[in-house]
């Protein structure tokens, strides 16, 4: 940012005027014009109050990073930093007032509850309006090339072009790109594809110095591969200081560092090499990466690592893959669900409490998470499911780009009562109209949104990994062997149809056991009903199973059954197919979409239909198709790589539209 100190004084001066005007306005609203009279007893209190307000506000803004330049002055950064500052302000100013009154309780104070409470709210909006106007001023000046720094970018044509476009989007950095410096070995200007910026071929420091003088260049960005960048930095270390500033992003310099130390250590001791690197760091300005990927926060799930729940597995797979691609990802976790703290495979875990009850667990945690993320500066907030999405409007109001993934029509689930279903239907309406983009995991859900809400929503399915068959080991502790059991997996809730499956199983003539892998989800009464139905049969309830045990169950089952009556796109079915299991599922649209006529189905909710089809498949194994073709079809169509690619494209579209 050019003229950094001038900008800083401009911002601080504006903040001070806003605080003074707000303070005067609140006093006028509270006391009228009486406090302005020189003889008024409120005058001394007013002066003291104004000084305290200015000092405390300035201190809190400094601590919250509001004076750290350069910064974008957009809605995300402005609202997050001001919220942090104003929370600190209200706490500190209240404490100071209390201490002053303890010192002299007879002194009249201009800090009534109205002034303190109203000041917090009014000051927040006034400062936000002022700072957003600074952002608009920055963008206007940048478009005209005023108050900017003339820069060129040294690197390959493709990488330099990308960096130049990144600097254009992040105009608040104040770097005006006037050209690209490319290696002499690159294609000539005539044969190179047309670029948006002038291209110069000069790589020696003398040529660079001459070009900088002619074009009045103030900064040169390095966008070279690590080995070439290290070579150039070494030349820079041995050359006399140039009149231009050299800049590089932190991550790029870190990638160069091992190469630099190796090259310097060849002719010097390790200590001397490290000293030279320190000297080099003083000659190169390390900046935040203009091509940095967006920061993403996931809200509305129980947490990761996933122990149960399709949404949790979805977010775990997606978040870990995004981190591997360079994203900064945070996941809001419920304290009672996830024992992992700090980070998980590079994903930041933000734990918050909630009311652990059937009706209030999700919404109380989501409310706290939404309030918390308003203090953060995440670029994209990705909500999961209908209920949590009721609050998607709040981060959008503060400038965050918002995405919602709909995993199913949750209000159709039998475990919810009338009030809960009404709330979930309202959440469904919110997912259609309030976020920047809505994602459905099945074509059926996408069509439903188009017909009911006339809204375009994206289709991005759940994913599945290519699985490796696991021999029967751990499952033997349950009395199971390969091929001697039927398997069903999922939370024990009424819409999953376990009661239908158990009643059908009781009528079968078979020696195979039925394994139900899953646990309660605030459905204790329903679980008790299932235990009563299963009494006296060869049915095993395993509870929630994870990782290796679950993989063995999928790998060695005779048949996987899903009797669900409501689904979005069932991960358990995808997982079973990825292990090569043969399956029997209810004929709901979500199941038919996955199988596309490749496996047996039965009439959803019909015990008779399920019994008949099960008996056929148990007595005639040859009736079942080979699982290999279906397995490959599912792994290809629903690969996590494809899912992550689609999500990343969406994030990039939202992020780039937000930056300018």
C-alpha positions, 0 to 999 in steps of 0.5 A: 500500500503506497503512502501507508502512513498517510492512509493510516493517519487518514483512517485514525483521524476519521475514526476519531471524528466518528467517535466524537460525533457519535458521543455528542449525538448520544449525549444530546439524545440523552440530556438535550442541550444542557450539557453544552452550557459552560456552567453545566455540571455535565461538562467535566464529565463529558470531557472525561467521557470523551477522552476515555471513549477515544482512548479505549476505542483506539486501543481496542481497534488497534488490538483487533487489527483494524489499523493493520495496513494494507487491508481490504476494507470490505464487509468481511474484514470491517465487520469482523475487526469492528465486532472484536473491537466493540466487544472489547470496548464495552467490557473495558469502558464498563469496568472503567466507569465502575472504577470511577464511580467507586472513586467518587460516587457523587460525580455525575457521569455522562455514561448512563446505560443509554449512552453505553449501550447505544454507543456500542451499537451506534459506534459500530454502524458509524465506524463500519459505514466510514471504513466501507467508504474507505474501501470504495475510495481505495477501489476508485483510486486504483481504477484511475491509477492514483495513490498506487505503486508501479510494479512489474512481475518477474516469472514465467509468462503464465505464472506472472499473468496469474499473479498480475490478475491476483494483484488487480483483484486485490486492489487494496494492496495498491500495486499497479502492474505495468508489465511482466518480466519473463526469462529470455528462454521463453517464447518470443513476444511474437509467438507467445499468446496475447497477454493483458500486460506488456512483456519484457525479456530481461533477467540480469540485474543490470537490465532490470535496473535499467527497466525500472528507471525507464518505467519508474518501477517501485516494486518487483514481484518474484513469481519464479519456480523455487529453483530459479527464484533461489538463483535470482535471490542469490544474485540479489544478495551479492549485488549492490542495493537497487532503487526498487523493492523486491517482493515475494509471498511468504509461501514462495520464500519458504519453498526457496529457503531449503534450496538457498541454504543448500547453495549457501552452505556449499561455500559457507558454514551453516551458521554463515549461511543462515546469517546470509539468509537473514540479510536476504530477508531484509532486502526482500519484502515478504507479503501475503500471497495475492493468489491465496485461496479462500478461507472456508468454514463449515457449519451445521454438522456435529464435527470431524473426524466423523464417527457417525453421520453422513454429513460428518463424513461428507465434510471430513472428506471434502475439508481434508482434500481442500486443505491438500489443495492449499485452502485454509479450512475450519470446521465448527464441531460440537464439544460432545461429539469430537474429541480431537482438538486443535487441528485434524489433518490440517483442518482447524477445529473450532469447538463450541458447546450446545444443548445436547437434546433432540430439538435444540442440539443443531440450532444452538450449536449453529447459532453459536457458530454463526455468531463466532464466525462473524468475528472471523474473516473466513471468505466462504461459509458452507452450511450443511442441512436445512435446520442450520441454514435458517441462519445463513442470512447473518454471515451473508449480511456481513459480506461472507459468501455463503453456500448450503449443501442440502443432503435431503428433505429433513422435514420428511423424517418421521422422528420430527414433530409438527413444530420441528417439521415447520422449522425445517420447512422454513429452513428449506425455504431459506436454502432456496433463497438466502445463500449465494449458492445452494447445492443438492446431492441428488438429481431428484432434490435438484428437480424438487427445488426447481419445481417448488421454488423456481430456483437454479441449484447446483447438483454436486453428489456425495463422493466415495473412495475406491475401497480395498477388500478387507478379510474377516478379522475383527468381525469374528469378535461378533460371531460373523464370518464372510458371507454369513450375514446381511448388513444394514448401516445407518443411524437408528431413526424411523425413516431408515426403515429398520422396523420393516427390515426386521419384520421381513427378516423374521419371516425369512427361512435363512441361517444368515444373521442380520447385522444392524450397524448404527446407533441412536440419534435422539431416538431412544424410544424407536431403538427400544422398539427395534430391540423388542422386534428383534428379540429371539432372532439372529439379529446383531446390533453393533452400535456405531462402528468405524474405520476398519470394522466397518470396512470388514463388514462391507467387504464380507457381507452376503448382501447389503440392504437399505430400507430407507424411506427418505434419503438425499444421496446415501453415503452408506449405499455408495460405500457398500458398492465401493467395496463390491457388495451386492445390494438390495434397496428400497425404490425411492428416487435417491436409490434408483439414481445411484443404481440406475437399474443395476440392482434389485429394489423393493417397494419402500415401506412394504414388508411383503415386497422386502420379504419376497425379494430377500427370500429370492436373493437368499435362495437363488444367489445366481439371481444377483448380478456381478458386483464388479461392474456396479462397483467400478461404475460407482467409483468412477461416477462418485469419486471424491476427486470429482466432487472436490473439483466441482466444489473448488470451481464454485468456491473460486467463482464466489471468491473472485466475484467478492474480491473486486 
